[in-house]
Amino acid sequence: MECYICLEPRFVCLSTERRRRRGEMGGGALLAQLLGFCFWGSLWLAGPVAAYSGGGLGKAAVVVDGAAAIAVTDEDFVCATLDWWPPEKCDYGTCSWGLASMLNLDLSNPILLNAVKAFSPLKLRLGGSLQDKVIYDTGNPQRPCVPFLKNTSEMFGFSQGCLPMSRWDELNEFFDEAGALIIFGLNALNGRVPESDGSLGGPWNYTNAASLIRYTVDKGYTIHGWELGNELSGSGVGARIGADQYAADVITLKSIINDIYQGFPVKPLVLAPGGFFDAGWFTELVNKTKPNSLDVITHHIYNLGPGVDQHLVEKILDPTYLDGEAATFSSLQGILSSGGTSATAWVGEAGGAYNSGHHLVTDSFVFSFWYLDQLGMSSTYNTKTYCRQSLVGGNYGLLNTTTFHPNPDYYSALLWHRLMGKQVLRTNFTGSRMTRAYSHCAKESQGITLLLINLSGNTTTEVFVTTKTAYSALKTAESTREEYHLTAKDGDIHSQTMLLNGHILAVDSDGHIPELEPVKVAASEPITVDPFSIVFAHIPYFHAPACR
């Protein structure tokens, strides 16, 4: 028999697991048992049992199973992207990219440097729609190095562009100083010929890509991974390549990496395809690259639709809509676990709303609900890394395109990176569907970190944390936990200013990222989650064997 142990002092708990398994009680009755029998002196017995979206104050329970991890992420799970889009990239009459391209980004800006340094390290995936139109000015082959030019008759509305090696040098100098881990997206369209079914065929012409890789090695630059192509899988975006040919090209890239990095104790990862999930296509790619030609299979997520959609906020605040992406994570996890491959899954690019997002939605406080829920959900399905579109650029950047001042999601990402360890724990929340809950082993600390997201604008929920197994809580009467409460300035979820425990988060005059200080709360108190708020709670007295 399993019993639920309440982690706060002065509790007595009665097991309900046996009755629940026999179907004698539903979720509401289970919560009533947890909150009725795990009683807190006489503080709240007369209050409501559970919180629902009708407003007011309610109670809820989170049951964390710390016996074993259900999934494991990379230590550096959080990742962001840099793109190629020039200033002329416009969507729905708005040009939101400014000087955010890898070709013109101000690498001397101190806020940009400090923002990346704060993660120590931050994975950066370099790529995007135009990566399959980039040539590398290595001299092999000899081609003129010209910038992207607006041309509406061309794919994605731009001509072919070029990466000068002087700029590649500058970028790598910045990456080294910032301590970033780099994943570079290679042009996968060189050498292709049209097929009768509308796809592109023929083997990948890797000459130019190989010359860039060799130049990079000769210069001593460290690259964490090389990714082949962008959004060419399945039905593709702008162009598509069949899985059989793509698999052959991945094997070619692996061979190139093994050759150029011969003698290196650690070689860069080979990633592909950087496209939207298509179960049949991805399955074929896995089958034809197994067991170890492909290190990472990457997919992209823009599940909220176009940035011009006027219902983005409704989707973000709808738990049923958010749950919809679980099917993709689950399907890909199944393909990998049964496919005889060593490849792992990453989200290689995720901006939520495609075509550059939506100002004051995807760059404001409300988007942290979607973003943190994605981090939490994807990690439970053994996703190793999650790359946010973008670090800077468009209307979904972690940093403001013009000033580089952090948008709210930057601080959400940084808190996740610092608090959420790589072991993912099974987390069951009983209460209002408007509250989302995820827990991991704490990062570089004892206990666990619990993430709570309140999608309701009118309900405050008091959350009681319990453990599903009878391990001691390692607490004393003086036990405290650390809480990080995130809210929007003036309660406006469209605000681009985030508050941590009531204090505005902003860089100082020298461009330094602010300290992220918690409040200490007695173990005897529930976690209070205000309307439209997010809470990270580090609970050091939670003893989870999975976290040893």
Secondary structure by P-SEA (a helix, b strand, c coil): cbbbbbccccbbbbbaaaaaaaccccaaaaaaaaaaaacccccccccccccccccccbbbbbbbbccccccccccccbbbbbbccccccccccccccccccccccccccaaaaaaaacccbbbbbbbccccccccccccccccccccbbbbccccccccbbbbbaaaaaaaaaaaaaabbbbbbbccccccccccccccccccccaaaaaaaaaaaaaacccccccccccccccccccccccaaaaaaaaaaaaaaaaaaaccccbbbbbbcccccccaaaaaaaaaaaccccccbbbbbbcccccccccaaaaaaacccccccaaaaaaaaaaaaaaccccbbbbccccccccccccccccccccaaaaaaaaaaaaaaacccbbbccccccccccccccccccccaaaaaaaaaaaccccccccccccccccbbbbbccccccccbbbbbbbccccbbbbbbbbbcccccccccccbbbbbbbbbcccccccccccccccbbbbbccccccccbbbbbbbccccccccccbbbbbbcccccccccc
